[in-house]
């Protein structure tokens, strides 16, 4: 398959011989919604991409073949072992030439959080802390990241990508005309996160359970799936293919794989704009107009507080949300969003002509490469 492309060339370094065995490839099949699967999918596409050049001198950007969080997890956070690996990775890059030292700001490496001072305040040790786990690789590189803070987003240091969704997910249901479920809520409703917004989940589950127009697929550490013979993703596919909307509330992070699974299934995601220190940012939003294919629902400070304390503001929140999706289904707005999802789904597919091409365009524009353009032909042959 071929498609019009931004004028970007990538060089992918070889991994050093001393490197802990990585399981990111198996995640694409065993747990595609894992936060680590995104990095594996990106590296896999980069290695096979027509953007790739074997000549580092011809490259615009350089890809470091590593998932830092997954490496740290596999090594149990052993800083001594990780320091040895980091030094080996830097040495391997220097064998390719002077590019790591001369063009470090054009090097891309996987991180879950996009660079932002707020992460240091909330999470302790992170990208901007004084003692990062990977002081060499974290310093001045572009982070191919999953979670972004809107107010402090640093465009030249970030490549904010969506969750990985397998290209086969819900492909049979994207064109399904009859959708009798008003909205779906899937995932865990335990809400153990420190984020206030995470307490929205149990409220939604309680309200939706008394209305037959809604469906819930809940799973937690202490409960089994509703149909143990089916995988969670198989159940989710079946529900989404019959639903108009899917509620995508914050959980342990502001962003969720449910957002991108909704788009893959042709279901309108309902995304929540929550006030506070962490503000939601849509991935690849310099190129994609998210409001054209997603319902963006604003949450007030009073409603946010009520998710923990209860009271009338929590009831008001549900009344507004219920009315919004009910009216959108009745007056046909959901059909307009859904029509736009068709194009969005194509651009967010984890293929070279899909999400990888949009990512290259974002990089091209953020770093001022010549020949970049905002609009591009999104047809593929």
SERO-4910 file (N, C-alpha, C, O; in steps of 0.05 Angstrom, whole numbers):
BEGIN
 pado doro    nc1    nc2    nc3   cac1   cac2   cac3    cc1    cc2    cc3    oc1    oc2    oc3
  Unk    A     17    -24      0      0      0      0     18     25      0     37     26     15
  Unk    A     11     44    -17     26     69    -18      8     93    -12    -16     91    -17
  Unk    A     19    114     -3      4    138      3     22    162      3     47    159      5
  Unk    A     11    186      0     27    210      1     40    212     28     29    204     49
  Unk    A     65    222     29     80    221     54     93    248     59    102    262     41
  Unk    A     95    256     85    112    279     93    141    273     86    149    250     86
  Unk    A    157    293     80    185    289     73    203    284     97    219    302    105
  Unk    A    201    261    109    215    254    133    231    228    128    221    209    116
  Unk    A    256    228    138    273    205    137    281    196    166    289    213    182
  Unk    A    278    171    171    284    160    198    308    141    197    311    125    178
  Unk    A    325    143    217    346    123    220    341    108    246    337    121    267
  Unk    A    341     82    244    336     65    268    362     52    276    374     37    261
  Unk    A    371     58    300    396     46    310    392     16    315    370      7    321
  Unk    A    414      2    314    415    -26    323    417    -26    354    431    -10    365
  Unk    A    403    -45    366    404    -47    395    431    -59    403    443    -75    387
  Unk    A    442    -52    426    468    -63    434    465    -93    440    443   -103    445
  Unk    A    488   -107    438    487   -136    443    479   -142    472    466   -162    478
  Unk    A    487   -124    491    479   -127    519    453   -112    522    452    -88    526
  Unk    A    431   -127    522    405   -114    526    386   -135    537    384   -157    526
  Unk    A    371   -129    559    352   -148    570    332   -156    549    323   -140    533
  Unk    A    324   -181    550    304   -191    530    278   -176    533    267   -173    555
  Unk    A    269   -165    511    245   -148    512    221   -164    504    222   -181    486
  Unk    A    198   -159    517    174   -174    510    153   -156    496    130   -163    496
  Unk    A    162   -133    485    142   -115    474    128   -127    450    105   -120    445
  Unk    A    142   -144    434    129   -156    411    106   -174    419     85   -174    406
  Unk    A    110   -190    440     88   -208    449     65   -192    460     42   -202    460
  Unk    A     69   -168    471     47   -152    481     27   -144    459      4   -141    465
  Unk    A     36   -142    435     18   -134    413     -3   -155    409    -25   -149    398
  Unk    A      2   -180    418    -18   -201    415    -31   -209    442    -55   -213    443
  Unk    A    -14   -210    463    -25   -219    489    -40   -197    504    -60   -204    518
  Unk    A    -31   -172    502    -45   -151    517    -42   -125    501    -27   -107    509
  Unk    A    -57   -123    478    -53   -100    461    -61    -73    473    -52    -52    464
  Unk    A    -77    -73    495    -84    -48    508    -64    -39    529    -67    -18    541
  Unk    A    -43    -55    532    -22    -47    551     -9    -21    543     -7    -14    520
  Unk    A     -1     -5    563     12     20    558     39     16    544     49     34    531
  Unk    A     50     -8    547     76    -14    534     73    -23    505     92    -21    490
  Unk    A     49    -32    497     46    -42    470     49    -19    449     58    -24    427
  Unk    A     42      5    457     44     28    438     73     31    428     78     35    405
  Unk    A     92     29    446    120     32    439    129      9    420    143     14    401
  Unk    A    121    -15    427    127    -38    410    117    -35    382    131    -41    362
  Unk    A     92    -25    380     80    -22    353     94      0    338     98     -2    314
  Unk    A    102     22    352    116     44    338    143     34    328    151     40    305
  Unk    A    158     20    345    184     10    336    182    -10    313    198    -10    295
  Unk    A    162    -27    314    157    -46    293    152    -32    266    162    -39    245
  Unk    A    134    -11    267    129      4    242    153     19    233    158     20    208
  Unk    A    169     30    251    193     45    243    213     27    229    225     34    209
  Unk    A    216      2    239    235    -16    227    227    -25    199    244    -29    182
  Unk    A    201    -26    194    191    -36    168    183    -13    149    175    -18    127
  Unk    A    186     12    159    175     35    145    191     43    120    215     40    119
  Unk    A    177     54    100    191     66     77    203     93     84    219    104     68
  Unk    A    197    103    108    211    128    117    240    122    127    256    140    130
  Unk    A    246     96    131    271     89    142    293     91    121    290     84     98
  Unk    A    316    102    130    340    103    114    362     88    128    364     88    152
  Unk    A    379     76    112    402     62    124    426     80    126    447     72    137
  Unk    A    424    104    117    446    124    118    439    145    140    422    162    135
  Unk    A    452    144    163    446    163    184    450    192    176    437    210    187
  Unk    A    468    197    157    473    224    149    450    236    133    447    260    131
  Unk    A    432    219    123    409    228    108    384    230    125    363    239    116
  Unk    A    386    223    150    363    222    168    355    249    180    373    266    186
  Unk    A    329    254    183    319    277    197    316    271    227    320    288    244
  Unk    A    308    246    233    304    237    260    316    210    264    320    194    245
  Unk    A    322    204    289    336    179    296    320    165    318    312    177    338
  Unk    A    316    139    315    300    124    334    317    106    351    333     89    340
  Unk    A    315    108    377    329     92    396    311     67    402    289     71    412
  Unk    A    320     43    395    302     19    397    300      9    425    310    -13    432
  Unk    A    285     23    442    282     15    469    256     26    481    247     48    474
  Unk    A    245     11    499    222     19    515    232     22    544    235      2    558
  Unk    A    238     47    552    251     51    578    235     41    602    247     28    620
  Unk    A    209     46    602    193     36    625    193      6    626    194     -6    648
  Unk    A    190     -7    603    189    -36    602    216    -48    610    217    -68    625
  Unk    A    238    -36    602    264    -45    610    267    -43    640    277    -61    654
  Unk    A    259    -20    651    261    -16    680    244    -37    695    253    -47    716
  Unk    A    220    -42    685    203    -62    698    215    -90    697    214   -104    717
  Unk    A    226    -97    674    238   -124    671    262   -127    689    267   -150    699
  Unk    A    277   -106    694    300   -107    711    294   -101    740    313    -99    756
  Unk    A    269    -98    747    261    -92    774    272    -66    785    276    -62    809
  Unk    A    276    -47    766    286    -20    774    315    -20    783    324     -1    795
  Unk    A    329    -41    776    358    -43    784    374    -22    769    380    -26    746
  Unk    A    381      0    783    394     22    769    421     15    759    430     26    739
  Unk    A    435     -3    773    462    -11    764    460    -25    737    475    -18    718
  Unk    A    442    -44    734    438    -58    709    429    -40    687    439    -41    664
  Unk    A    410    -22    694    399     -4    673    421     16    665    421     24    641
  Unk    A    438     25    683    460     43    675    479     30    656    489     43    637
  Unk    A    485      4    660    502    -10    642    490    -12    614    503     -8    594
  Unk    A    464    -18    614    450    -20    588    450      8    574    455     10    550
  Unk    A    444     29    589    442     55    577    469     63    565    470     74    543
  Unk    A    491     58    579    517     64    569    523     48    543    535     58    525
  Unk    A    514     23    543    518      6    519    502     17    496    511     16    473
  Unk    A    478     27    501    461     38    479    474     63    468    475     66    443
  Unk    A    484     80    485    497    105    476    523     98    459    528    110    439
  Unk    A    538     78    469    562     70    455    555     59    427    568     64    407
  Unk    A    533     43    425    524     32    400    516     54    381    521     53    357
  Unk    A    503     75    391    495     97    374    519    113    364    519    121    341
  Unk    A    539    116    381    563    131    372    578    116    351    593    129    336
  Unk    A    575     90    349    589     75    328    578     82    301    591     80    281
  Unk    A    552     92    300    540    100    275    550    128    265    544    136    243
  Unk    A    564    142    283    574    168    276    570    188    298    565    181    321
  Unk    A    571    214    291    570    235    311    541    244    317    537    264    331
  Unk    A    521    230    307    494    240    306    481    242    334    467    261    340
  Unk    A    487    223    352    476    225    379    486    250    393    470    263    407
  Unk    A    511    257    390    522    281    403    514    306    389    510    327    403
  Unk    A    512    306    363    507    331    348    477    336    344    469    359    341
  Unk    A    461    315    344    432    319    339    415    304    359    395    291    352
  Unk    A    422    307    384    407    293    405    377    301    405    360    285    411
  Unk    A    371    326    399    344    336    399    327    324    377    302    328    376
  Unk    A    339    309    359    324    295    338    322    265    343    314    250    325
  Unk    A    330    257    366    328    228    373    302    222    388    294    237    406
  Unk    A    289    201    380    263    193    391    265    168    408    277    148    399
  Unk    A    254    169    432    254    146    450    227    144    464    214    164    469
  Unk    A    219    120    470    192    115    482    192    123    511    210    116    526
  Unk    A    171    137    519    165    143    547    134    144    549    121    152    531
  Unk    A    124    135    572     94    137    575     85    166    577     66    173    564
  Unk    A     98    182    594     90    210    598    106    228    579    130    226    577
  Unk    A     91    247    566    105    267    551    119    287    571    109    290    593
  Unk    A    141    299    563    155    317    581    138    340    591    125    354    576
  Unk    A    138    343    617    122    365    630    130    367    659    132    346    673
  Unk    A    135    391    669    142    394    698    121    382    717    128    374    739
  Unk    A     96    382    708     75    373    726     79    343    734     71    335    756
  Unk    A     91    327    716     95    299    723    114    296    746    110    278    763
  Unk    A    134    313    748    153    311    770    139    317    796    144    305    817
  Unk    A    121    336    796    106    344    820     88    322    830     85    317    854
  Unk    A     75    308    811     55    288    818     67    260    822     58    245    840
  Unk    A     88    254    806     97    226    806    124    223    819    134    200    821
  Unk    A    137    244    828    163    242    839    185    240    818    188    259    803
  Unk    A    199    218    817    221    216    797    210    214    769    194    195    763
  Unk    A    217    232    752    208    230    724    226    246    706    249    252    713
  Unk    A    216    254    684    233    266    663    248    291    673    271    296    664
  Unk    A    236    306    690    248    331    698    260    330    726    268    351    737
  Unk    A    262    306    737    273    304    764    304    305    763    315    303    741
  Unk    A    316    309    785    345    312    786    360    286    782    383    285    773
  Unk    A    346    263    788    360    237    785    343    218    769    332    199    780
  Unk    A    340    223    743    324    205    726    337    178    724    362    175    727
  Unk    A    321    157    718    332    130    715    351    128    692    371    114    693
  Unk    A    345    143    670    362    143    646    372    171    640    361    185    623
  Unk    A    392    180    655    401    209    652    411    216    625    409    239    617
  Unk    A    422    197    610    433    203    583    410    203    562    408    222    547
  Unk    A    395    183    562    374    180    542    350    199    546    336    206    527
  Unk    A    346    206    571    324    225    577    331    254    571    313    270    568
  Unk    A    356    260    569    365    288    567    363    299    539    380    292    522
  Unk    A    343    315    534    341    330    508    330    315    485    330    325    463
  Unk    A    320    290    489    309    274    467    279    278    464    266    289    482
  Unk    A    269    270    441    240    271    436    228    246    448    238    224    444
  Unk    A    206    249    463    193    226    476    168    219    459    150    234    456
  Unk    A    169    194    449    145    183    436    127    173    459    133    152    471
  Unk    A    106    188    465     93    185    491     63    181    488     51    184    467
  Unk    A     51    172    511     23    164    512      6    184    527    -17    188    520
  Unk    A     16    196    548      1    214    565     12    242    565     36    246    569
  Unk    A     -5    261    559      4    289    557    -13    308    574    -36    303    579
  Unk    A      0    329    583    -13    350    599    -17    374    581      3    385    571
  Unk    A    -41    382    576    -47    402    556    -33    429    560    -22    440    542
  Unk    A    -34    438    585    -24    465    591      6    467    589     17    489    583
  Unk    A     20    445    593     49    446    593     61    428    571     84    419    574
  Unk    A     46    423    550     56    406    529     79    420    514     77    443    506
  Unk    A    100    405    510    124    415    496    126    401    469    135    378    467
  Unk    A    118    415    448    114    402    422    140    391    410    140    369    399
  Unk    A    162    406    412    187    397    400    200    374    416    217    360    405
  Unk    A    191    369    440    202    348    456    184    324    458    190    304    472
  Unk    A    161    325    444    140    304    448    129    295    421    126    311    402
  Unk    A    124    269    419    109    258    397     86    243    411     89    219    418
  Unk    A     63    256    415     41    246    431     24    228    413     10    237    395
  Unk    A     25    202    419     11    181    403    -12    169    417    -14    170    442
  Unk    A    -31    157    402    -53    143    415    -45    116    425    -22    107    420
  Unk    A    -63    102    439    -58     75    447    -57     57    422    -69     63    401
  Unk    A    -43     35    424    -43     15    403    -69      0    403    -79     -9    424
  Unk    A    -82     -2    379   -105    -19    375    -99    -37    351    -92    -27    330
  Unk    A   -102    -63    355    -96    -82    333   -113    -75    308   -136    -69    311
  Unk    A   -101    -75    284   -116    -68    260   -140    -86    255   -158    -78    240
  Unk    A   -141   -109    268   -164   -127    264   -187   -121    284   -208   -134    282
  Unk    A   -183   -103    303   -203    -98    324   -229    -87    312   -228    -66    299
  Unk    A   -251   -101    316   -278    -92    309   -281    -84    280   -298    -68    273
  Unk    A   -265    -96    262   -267    -89    234   -294    -96    221   -303    -83    203
  Unk    A   -307   -117    232   -332   -126    220   -356   -108    229   -377   -109    216
  Unk    A   -352    -91    249   -374    -76    259   -374    -46    252   -392    -32    259
  Unk    A   -353    -37    239   -350     -8    235   -373      3    218   -381     27    221
  Unk    A   -384    -13    199   -405     -3    182   -433    -11    191   -452     -7    177
  Unk    A   -435    -23    215   -461    -32    225   -480     -9    229   -473     10    244
  Unk    A   -503    -10    216   -522     12    217   -538     12    243   -543     34    254
  Unk    A   -548    -11    251   -565    -12    275   -548    -13    300   -533    -32    305
  Unk    A   -552      8    316   -537      9    342   -557     16    364   -564     39    367
  Unk    A   -565     -4    378   -587      0    398   -577      8    425   -593     18    441
  Unk    A   -552      4    431   -541     12    457   -534     42    457   -520     51    438
  Unk    A   -544     56    476   -538     85    476   -508     90    482   -495    105    468
  Unk    A   -498     78    504   -470     82    510   -460     58    526   -475     44    540
  Unk    A   -434     54    524   -420     32    538   -400     44    558   -389     65    553
  Unk    A   -396     30    580   -374     36    599   -359     10    603   -371    -10    611
  Unk    A   -333     10    597   -317    -14    599   -293    -10    616   -282     13    617
  Unk    A   -283    -31    628   -258    -29    644   -264    -32    673   -284    -42    682
  Unk    A   -245    -23    689   -247    -25    718   -262     -1    730   -258     22    721
  Unk    A   -279     -6    749   -293     15    763   -284     18    792   -297     29    809
  Unk    A   -260      6    797   -249      7    825   -241     35    833   -243     42    857
  Unk    A   -230     50    814   -223     78    819   -204     81    844   -210     97    862
  Unk    A   -182     66    843   -163     68    865   -142     90    861   -125     94    878
  Unk    A   -143    103    838   -124    124    832   -127    147    851   -148    152    862
  Unk    A   -104    162    854   -105    186    871   -119    209    857   -127    228    870
  Unk    A   -123    207    830   -136    228    816   -166    230    824   -180    210    825
  Unk    A   -175    254    829   -203    258    836   -221    249    813   -242    238    818
  Unk    A   -212    254    788   -229    248    766   -234    218    763   -254    210    750
  Unk    A   -217    201    774   -220    172    772   -246    163    787   -256    142    781
  Unk    A   -255    179    806   -279    172    821   -304    175    804   -326    168    813
  Unk    A   -301    185    780   -324    187    762   -334    159    754   -358    155    749
  Unk    A   -316    140    753   -323    113    743   -344     99    759   -364     90    748
  Unk    A   -341     96    786   -362     83    801   -389     98    800   -410     86    801
  Unk    A   -388    125    797   -413    140    794   -427    132    768   -451    128    768
  Unk    A   -412    131    747   -423    124    721   -435     96    722   -457     91    712
  Unk    A   -421     77    734   -431     50    736   -457     48    751   -475     34    743
  Unk    A   -458     63    773   -483     63    790   -507     74    774   -529     63    776
  Unk    A   -502     96    760   -524    109    746   -533     92    721   -556     90    716
  Unk    A   -513     82    707   -519     67    682   -533     40    688   -549     31    671
  Unk    A   -527     28    711   -538      2    717   -569      2    719   -581    -20    718
  Unk    A   -581     25    724   -610     26    727   -624     35    701   -648     40    701
  Unk    A   -610     36    679   -621     45    654   -613     25    632   -590     22    626
  Unk    A   -633     12    620   -628    -10    602   -616     -1    575   -606    -17    560
  Unk    A   -615     25    570   -603     35    545   -573     34    547   -559     36    526
  Unk    A   -562     31    571   -533     31    575   -523      2    580   -538    -15    591
  Unk    A   -498     -3    573   -486    -29    579   -459    -25    593   -444     -7    586
  Unk    A   -453    -42    612   -428    -40    627   -413    -66    624   -424    -88    627
  Unk    A   -387    -64    619   -369    -87    619   -347    -81    639   -327    -68    633
  Unk    A   -351    -90    663   -333    -83    685   -315   -107    692   -323   -130    691
  Unk    A   -290   -101    698   -271   -121    707   -253   -108    728   -246    -85    726
  Unk    A   -246   -124    748   -229   -113    769   -210   -136    778   -212   -158    769
  Unk    A   -193   -130    796   -174   -150    806   -188   -172    822   -178   -194    825
  Unk    A   -212   -166    832   -226   -185    849   -250   -197    836   -265   -213    849
  Unk    A   -256   -190    811   -280   -201    798   -272   -213    771   -251   -206    759
  Unk    A   -289   -230    761   -285   -243    735   -302   -228    714   -320   -212    720
  Unk    A   -296   -233    689   -312   -222    668   -340   -233    667   -344   -255    677
  Unk    A   -358   -218    656   -386   -228    654   -388   -254    640   -405   -271    648
  Unk    A   -372   -259    619   -372   -284    604   -344   -295    604   -328   -289    586
  Unk    A   -337   -311    624   -309   -320    627   -298   -335    603   -273   -336    600
  Unk    A   -315   -346    586   -305   -360    563   -295   -342    541   -282   -352    522
  Unk    A   -301   -316    542   -293   -297    522   -272   -278    534   -273   -272    557
  Unk    A   -253   -270    518   -234   -251    527   -247   -224    530   -268   -219    519
  Unk    A   -235   -207    546   -246   -180    551   -249   -165    524   -269   -152    520
  Unk    A   -229   -167    507   -230   -152    482   -251   -162    463   -264   -147    449
  Unk    A   -257   -188    464   -278   -200    447   -305   -190    457   -322   -183    440
  Unk    A   -309   -188    483   -334   -178    494   -337   -148    487   -359   -139    480
  Unk    A   -315   -134    490   -316   -105    484   -322   -100    455   -338    -82    449
  Unk    A   -310   -115    437   -317   -112    409   -346   -116    404   -359   -100    389
  Unk    A   -358   -136    415   -386   -142    411   -404   -119    421   -423   -112    408
  Unk    A   -397   -108    444   -413    -86    455   -410    -61    438   -430    -48    431
  Unk    A   -385    -54    431   -380    -29    416   -394    -30    388   -403     -9    379
  Unk    A   -394    -53    376   -406    -54    349   -437    -50    350   -449    -46    329
  Unk    A   -448    -50    374   -477    -45    376   -483    -19    391   -506    -14    398
  Unk    A   -462     -2    396   -465     22    412   -461     47    396   -445     48    378
  Unk    A   -476     68    404   -472     94    392   -448    109    404   -432    121    390
  Unk    A   -446    108    431   -425    122    446   -411    103    464   -421     81    471
  Unk    A   -387    111    473   -373     98    495   -363    120    514   -349    138    505
  Unk    A   -370    118    539   -359    136    559   -330    129    564   -324    105    569
  Unk    A   -312    148    563   -283    143    568   -274    161    591   -261    181    587
  Unk    A   -281    154    616   -273    170    639   -244    165    646   -233    145    639
  Unk    A   -232    184    661   -204    180    670   -204    156    690   -223    150    704
  Unk    A   -181    143    690   -176    122    709   -150    127    724   -148    148    737
  Unk    A   -131    109    723   -105    115    735    -89    135    719    -70    146    728
  Unk    A    -98    140    694    -87    161    677   -110    177    665   -133    167    665
  Unk    A   -104    201    654   -125    216    642   -135    204    615   -157    209    606
  Unk    A   -117    189    602   -123    177    577   -128    147    579   -118    135    598
  Unk    A   -143    136    560   -150    108    563   -150     95    535   -156    108    515
  Unk    A   -144     69    534   -146     54    509   -174     54    498   -178     50    474
  Unk    A   -194     57    516   -222     57    507   -228     78    486   -244     74    468
  Unk    A   -214    101    488   -218    123    468   -211    113    440   -227    117    421
  Unk    A   -189     99    437   -179     91    411   -194     66    402   -197     61    378
  Unk    A   -202     49    421   -219     26    413   -246     34    403   -257     22    385
  Unk    A   -257     56    414   -282     66    404   -280     75    375   -297     67    359
  Unk    A   -259     89    369   -256     99    341   -252     75    322   -263     75    300
  Unk    A   -237     55    331   -234     31    314   -260     17    308   -263      5    287
  Unk    A   -279     18    327   -304      5    324   -326     22    312   -348     13    309
  Unk    A   -319     47    305   -339     65    294   -359     76    314   -381     84    307
  Unk    A   -350     76    340   -367     85    362   -357    112    371   -332    116    373
  Unk    A   -375    131    376   -366    158    384   -356    158    413   -371    151    431
  Unk    A   -331    165    417   -320    166    445   -330    192    459   -330    213    447
  Unk    A   -338    189    484   -345    212    500   -321    218    519   -316    202    537
  Unk    A   -307    240    514   -283    247    528   -289    270    548   -304    288    541
  Unk    A   -277    268    572   -284    287    593   -262    307    598   -239    300    603
  Unk    A   -270    333    595   -252    355    601   -254    362    630   -273    375    639
  Unk    A   -234    352    646   -236    354    675   -217    376    685   -194    377    676
  Unk    A   -226    394    702   -208    415    712   -188    404    732   -191    382    742
  Unk    A   -166    420    736   -146    412    756   -118    413    744   -114    424    723
  Unk    A    -99    401    759    -71    403    751    -66    387    725    -50    396    708
  Unk    A    -79    364    722    -76    348    697    -99    354    678   -122    349    685
  Unk    A    -93    365    655   -113    372    636   -109    354    611    -87    351    601
  Unk    A   -130    344    601   -130    325    579   -120    338    553   -126    361    548
  Unk    A   -104    323    538    -95    331    512    -99    308    492    -91    285    499
  Unk    A   -110    313    469   -115    292    450    -89    287    434    -75    306    427
  Unk    A    -83    262    429    -58    255    414    -60    264    385    -81    265    373
  Unk    A    -37    271    374    -34    279    346    -54    302    339    -64    303    316
  Unk    A    -59    319    358    -80    339    355    -71    363    338    -87    381    332
  Unk    A    -46    365    331    -37    386    313    -47    380    285    -50    398    268
  Unk    A    -53    354    279    -63    346    252    -92    339    253   -107    346    234
  Unk    A   -101    325    274   -128    314    275   -147    333    291   -139    343    312
  Unk    A   -171    337    280   -191    354    293   -209    336    309   -229    326    299
  Unk    A   -202    332    335   -217    312    351   -246    319    356   -263    301    359
  Unk    A   -252    344    357   -280    352    363   -299    344    340   -323    344    343
  Unk    A   -288    338    316   -304    330    294   -314    302    295   -333    294    282
  Unk    A   -301    285    312   -309    257    313   -311    247    342   -314    222    346
  Unk    A   -309    264    362   -312    256    390   -330    276    404   -330    300    398
  Unk    A   -345    267    424   -361    284    441   -344    293    464   -336    276    481
  Unk    A   -339    319    466   -322    330    488   -341    341    509   -355    360    504
  Unk    A   -340    330    533   -358    337    555   -343    350    577   -325    338    589
  Unk    A   -350    375    584   -337    391    604   -348    384    632   -372    383    636
  Unk    A   -329    381    651   -336    375    679   -329    400    696   -307    411    692
  Unk    A   -347    408    714   -341    431    731   -326    423    756   -324    399    762
  Unk    A   -314    443    769   -300    438    794   -319    426    815   -311    407    830
  Unk    A   -343    436    817   -362    425    837   -368    396    831   -370    380    849
  Unk    A   -371    389    806   -377    361    798   -353    344    804   -356    321    814
  Unk    A   -329    354    799   -305    339    805   -303    332    834   -297    309    842
  Unk    A   -308    352    851   -307    347    881   -328    327    889   -324    311    907
  Unk    A   -351    328    876   -373    310    883   -368    281    877   -381    264    889
  Unk    A   -349    275    859   -343    247    854   -333    233    878   -335    209    881
  Unk    A   -320    249    896   -310    237    922   -331    239    944   -334    221    961
  Unk    A   -345    262    944   -361    268    968   -391    262    963   -406    260    983
  Unk    A   -400    258    938   -428    254    933   -443    281    933   -431    302    933
  Unk    A   -469    279    934   -485    303    935   -498    311    909   -496    296    889
  Unk    A   -510    334    908   -527    342    885   -510    347    860   -520    343    838
  Unk    A   -485    356    863   -469    361    839   -463    335    824   -462    336    799
  Unk    A   -460    313    838   -457    287    824   -482    280    808   -480    270    786
  Unk    A   -505    285    820   -530    280    806   -533    299    782   -543    290    761
  Unk    A   -525    323    786   -527    343    764   -509    334    741   -516    337    717
  Unk    A   -485    324    747   -466    315    727   -479    293    710   -479    294    686
  Unk    A   -491    273    724   -503    251    709   -527    260    693   -531    251    670
  Unk    A   -543    278    704   -566    288    689   -558    302    664   -570    299    643
  Unk    A   -536    319    665   -526    333    641   -516    313    621   -521    315    597
  Unk    A   -500    294    630   -488    274    612   -509    257    598   -509    253    574
  Unk    A   -528    247    614   -549    231    603   -566    246    583   -572    235    561
  Unk    A   -572    271    589   -587    288    570   -571    293    544   -583    293    523
  Unk    A   -546    298    547   -529    304    524   -528    281    504   -533    285    480
  Unk    A   -523    256    513   -521    234    495   -548    226    485   -551    217    462
  Unk    A   -569    229    501   -596    222    493   -605    241    470   -616    231    450
  Unk    A   -600    266    473   -607    286    452   -590    282    427   -601    284    405
  Unk    A   -565    277    431   -547    273    407   -556    249    391   -553    249    367
  Unk    A   -565    228    405   -575    204    391   -601    210    376   -606    200    354
  Unk    A   -618    226    389   -645    232    377   -643    251    354   -658    248    334
  Unk    A   -626    272    355   -626    292    334   -606    286    312   -604    302    293
  Unk    A   -592    264    313   -575    255    291   -546    265    293   -531    259    275
  Unk    A   -539    280    314   -512    289    316   -492    266    318   -470    268    307
  Unk    A   -500    245    330   -481    222    333   -475    210    306   -453    199    302
  Unk    A   -493    213    287   -488    203    260   -467    220    245   -451    209    230
  Unk    A   -467    246    251   -447    263    239   -419    257    250   -400    255    236
  Unk    A   -418    254    277   -393    246    289   -384    219    277   -360    216    271
  Unk    A   -402    201    275   -395    174    265   -385    175    236   -366    160    229
  Unk    A   -397    192    220   -387    195    192   -359    204    192   -343    196    175
  Unk    A   -352    223    210   -324    233    211   -305    212    223   -281    213    218
  Unk    A   -316    194    239   -299    173    251   -287    155    229   -265    145    232
  Unk    A   -301    152    207   -291    135    186   -264    145    176   -245    129    173
  Unk    A   -261    171    172   -235    182    163   -215    181    186   -192    174    182
  Unk    A   -224    187    211   -206    186    234   -196    158    238   -172    154    245
  Unk    A   -213    138    235   -204    110    239   -182    103    220   -162     90    228
  Unk    A   -184    111    195   -163    106    175   -137    119    184   -115    107    181
  Unk    A   -138    144    194   -114    158    201   -102    149    227    -78    153    233
  Unk    A   -118    135    244   -108    125    270   -102     96    270    -94     85    290
  Unk    A   -105     82    247    -97     54    245    -67     52    248    -52     69    239
  Unk    A    -58     31    262    -29     27    266    -17     14    241     -9     -9    241
  Unk    A    -16     30    220     -4     23    195     14     46    186     13     68    197
  Unk    A     30     41    165     46     63    155     30     85    143     37    109    147
  Unk    A      8     79    129     -9    100    117    -29    112    137    -43    131    131
  Unk    A    -29    101    161    -47    111    182    -32    128    202    -22    149    196
  Unk    A    -31    118    227    -21    133    249      9    141    246     18    162    255
  Unk    A     24    123    233     53    129    229     57    153    211     74    169    216
  Unk    A     41    155    190     43    178    172     35    204    186     48    224    182
  Unk    A     13    203    202      5    227    217     27    235    236     32    259    240
  Unk    A     40    216    249     61    221    268     85    235    253     97    253    264
  Unk    A     91    225    230    113    237    214    106    266    207    124    283    206
  Unk    A     81    271    201     73    299    194     75    317    218     84    340    216
  Unk    A     68    307    242     71    323    266    100    329    272    107    352    279
  Unk    A    118    309    269    146    314    272    156    334    252    171    353    259
  Unk    A    148    332    227    157    349    206    149    378    212    166    396    209
  Unk    A    125    382    221    116    409    227    128    420    252    137    444    253
  Unk    A    130    404    273    141    414    298    170    422    296    179    441    310
  Unk    A    185    410    278    214    416    276    220    433    251    243    436    244
  Unk    A    199    442    237    203    461    215    218    450    191    233    465    179
  Unk    A    214    425    185    226    414    161    214    426    136    190    432    136
  Unk    A    229    430    115    219    442     91    201    422     77    206    397     78
  Unk    A    180    432     64    162    414     49    139    404     65    122    389     55
  Unk    A    137    411     91    114    403    107     89    418     99     91    440     89
  Unk    A     66    406    103     41    419     97     20    408    116     21    385    125
  Unk    A      1    425    123    -19    417    142    -38    396    131    -44    377    145
  Unk    A    -48    401    107    -66    382     95    -51    363     76    -32    371     63
  Unk    A    -59    338     76    -47    319     58    -67    300     48    -88    295     61
  Unk    A    -62    288     25    -80    269     12    -80    244     29    -60    231     32
  Unk    A   -103    237     40   -104    214     58   -114    189     44   -123    170     57
  Unk    A   -113    188     17   -121    164      3    -96    147     -2    -74    158     -6
  Unk    A   -100    121     -1    -78    103     -5    -86     84    -28   -109     77    -32
  Unk    A    -66     75    -42    -69     56    -64    -60     28    -56    -62     10    -71
***
